[in-house]
């Protein structure tokens, strides 16, 4: 039996994009944009519900992961929290992005669906980002040599 916990969001049945909602650009009254926004809100709320049933949510490891790096603080849904929730814990003002119609709707619909906001203890913003850069030329050579070995 494997004792390692697996994130619910890693389930191949779920679209990873559900955890990274984006606001549509353009006139908010166009039917296509309204429909896309409604779908984005619906899937983001579903992602937040999935988060709250996840073992990594229950043991706080997802939230700790989300608070370690600016890339995870400022983007996406982690541990059923939105970027505005994580920025508040750092004492930062909401960004213009946080105030977009789609994020306001996500929070409102999540609460209606029973997803309560997660309380995050105040903390200090990480000083360093943990981005890793891949040398694309090196990666391309490795993949081409792998292909030639398979033939």
C-alpha positions as CSV (number, residue, x, y, z in Angstrom):
1,X,0.0,0.0,0.0
2,X,1.3,3.4,-0.9
3,X,1.3,5.9,2.0
4,X,2.0,8.9,-0.2
5,X,-0.9,11.3,-0.5
6,X,-2.0,12.2,-3.9
7,X,-3.5,15.6,-4.8
8,X,-7.1,15.3,-6.0
9,X,-6.4,17.9,-8.7
10,X,-4.0,15.4,-10.3
11,X,-6.8,13.1,-11.2
12,X,-6.7,12.6,-15.0
13,X,-10.5,13.0,-15.1
14,X,-10.2,16.7,-14.1
15,X,-9.0,19.4,-16.5
16,X,-6.0,21.2,-14.9
17,X,-7.3,24.5,-16.3
18,X,-10.2,24.4,-13.7
19,X,-7.6,25.5,-11.1
20,X,-6.4,28.5,-13.2
21,X,-9.5,30.5,-14.1
22,X,-9.0,33.5,-16.3
23,X,-11.2,36.5,-17.0
24,X,-12.4,36.9,-20.5
25,X,-11.3,40.0,-22.4
26,X,-13.9,42.0,-24.2
27,X,-17.3,43.3,-23.7
28,X,-19.0,41.6,-20.8
29,X,-22.4,41.7,-22.5
30,X,-21.5,39.6,-25.6
31,X,-23.3,36.2,-25.3
32,X,-20.2,34.2,-26.0
33,X,-18.2,36.0,-23.3
34,X,-21.0,35.7,-20.8
35,X,-21.3,32.0,-21.5
36,X,-17.5,31.5,-21.2
37,X,-17.4,33.5,-17.9
38,X,-20.3,31.3,-16.5
39,X,-18.4,28.2,-17.5
40,X,-15.2,29.5,-15.9
41,X,-17.0,30.3,-12.7
42,X,-18.7,26.9,-12.7
43,X,-15.5,24.9,-13.2
44,X,-13.5,27.1,-10.7
45,X,-16.2,26.5,-8.0
46,X,-16.0,22.7,-8.8
47,X,-12.2,22.9,-8.4
48,X,-12.6,24.6,-5.0
49,X,-15.0,21.8,-4.0
50,X,-12.6,19.2,-5.1
51,X,-9.9,20.9,-3.1
52,X,-11.8,20.8,0.1
53,X,-12.1,17.0,-0.2
54,X,-8.4,16.5,-1.0
55,X,-6.1,14.9,1.5
56,X,-3.5,17.6,0.8
57,X,-6.1,20.2,1.8
58,X,-7.0,18.4,5.0
59,X,-3.4,18.2,6.1
60,X,-2.6,21.8,5.0
61,X,0.3,20.8,2.7
62,X,-1.4,22.3,-0.4
63,X,-1.8,25.6,1.4
64,X,1.8,25.6,2.6
65,X,2.9,24.8,-1.0
66,X,0.8,27.7,-2.3
67,X,2.3,30.2,0.1
68,X,6.0,29.3,-0.6
69,X,6.4,30.9,-4.0
70,X,5.1,34.1,-5.7
71,X,4.0,32.1,-8.7
72,X,1.6,30.1,-6.6
73,X,0.6,33.0,-4.4
74,X,-0.5,35.2,-7.3
75,X,-2.1,32.6,-9.7
76,X,-4.5,29.8,-9.5
77,X,-6.6,28.0,-7.0
78,X,-4.7,26.2,-4.3
79,X,-6.2,24.6,-1.2
80,X,-9.5,26.1,-2.2
81,X,-8.1,29.6,-2.0
82,X,-7.9,32.4,-4.6
83,X,-5.0,34.7,-5.1
84,X,-6.8,37.5,-3.2
85,X,-7.0,35.2,-0.2
86,X,-3.3,34.4,-0.3
87,X,-2.4,38.1,-0.8
88,X,-4.5,39.2,2.2
89,X,-2.5,36.8,4.4
90,X,0.6,38.6,3.2
91,X,-0.9,42.0,4.0
92,X,-1.0,43.0,0.4
93,X,-3.7,45.0,-1.3
94,X,-5.8,43.2,-3.8
95,X,-4.6,43.5,-7.4
96,X,-6.8,44.8,-10.2
97,X,-7.0,41.2,-11.4
98,X,-8.7,40.1,-8.1
99,X,-11.5,42.6,-8.6
100,X,-12.5,41.4,-12.0
101,X,-16.0,40.2,-12.4
102,X,-15.1,36.6,-12.8
103,X,-13.2,36.4,-9.5
104,X,-16.0,38.1,-7.6
105,X,-18.4,35.7,-9.1
106,X,-16.2,32.7,-8.3
107,X,-16.1,33.7,-4.6
108,X,-19.9,34.4,-4.5
109,X,-20.8,31.1,-6.2
110,X,-18.3,29.1,-4.1
111,X,-19.9,30.4,-0.9
112,X,-23.4,29.6,-2.3
113,X,-22.1,26.1,-3.1
114,X,-20.9,25.7,0.5
115,X,-17.2,26.3,-0.1
116,X,-16.3,28.6,2.8
117,X,-13.3,30.9,2.5
118,X,-10.1,29.4,4.0
119,X,-8.5,31.4,6.8
120,X,-4.8,31.8,6.3
121,X,-2.6,32.9,9.1
122,X,-0.7,36.2,8.3
123,X,2.8,35.6,7.0
124,X,5.7,37.2,5.1
125,X,5.9,37.0,1.4
126,X,8.7,34.7,0.1
127,X,11.8,36.5,-1.0
128,X,12.8,34.2,-3.8
129,X,10.8,32.5,-6.5
130,X,11.5,28.8,-7.2
131,X,11.1,29.0,-11.0
132,X,13.2,26.5,-12.9
133,X,14.3,27.3,-16.4
134,X,15.0,24.5,-18.9
135,X,17.7,24.8,-21.6
136,X,15.5,24.2,-24.6
137,X,18.4,23.4,-26.9
138,X,19.7,20.8,-24.5
139,X,16.2,19.4,-24.0
140,X,15.6,19.2,-27.8
141,X,18.9,17.3,-28.3
142,X,17.9,14.8,-25.6
143,X,14.5,14.2,-27.1
144,X,15.9,13.8,-30.6
145,X,18.5,11.3,-29.4
146,X,15.7,9.4,-27.5
147,X,13.8,9.2,-30.8
148,X,16.8,7.9,-32.8
149,X,17.4,5.2,-30.1
150,X,13.8,4.1,-30.4
151,X,14.0,3.6,-34.2
